[in-house]
Amino acid sequence: MVRTSYAIAIGSNRRGRHGSPAREVLAAIRALDGVTAVSPILHTPPLGPSKRRFANAVALIQSDEAPPALLHRLKAIERAFGRRRGQSWGARVIDLDIVLWSGGSWGGPALTVPHRLFRARDFVLAPLVQVAPGWRDPVTGLSVRQLYSRLTRRKPASRGRAGVGP
């Protein structure tokens, strides 16, 4: 198989055997093969019911694995770090997600690439724009920089109709 590129989102909001969430993210990056670029680690507020802040980063990797094979390897890394199935959106030692793949789109029963929610997640796009600003989303055709700009631009305040009653 031809070597392709992947963008892997990495997040942690629970201490593990490597230490703080940021140290867990760094250890996960070291566990990946073929790393070509790594974003800075961002510390972000939790999403969902978790109360703990997240450490998030994105790593670009080169691999000859097809998306399902890479997903299997990422899940094995998560298990090795102590990740267990549990509450969605809960605290986790490590979370590894395939966000983009240079092969375009992929769909299967256990995996969709690009990640279906990445366009709406600042904690994914902010680090991704640091390492792959020109990478294009195969679904929208927009670059990562454009997606991030759309997500973060200020929305104008809605204007009510002054002096007009219901």
PyMOL commands that set and color helices and strands:
alter all, ss='L'
color gray80, all
select helices_A, chain A and resi 21-31+67-80+118-120+122-131+144-152
alter helices_A, ss='H'
color red, helices_A
select strands_A, chain A and resi 4-12+35-38+42-44+54-63+95-101+106-107+112-113
alter strands_A, ss='S'
color yellow, strands_A
deselect
rebuild
show_as cartoon
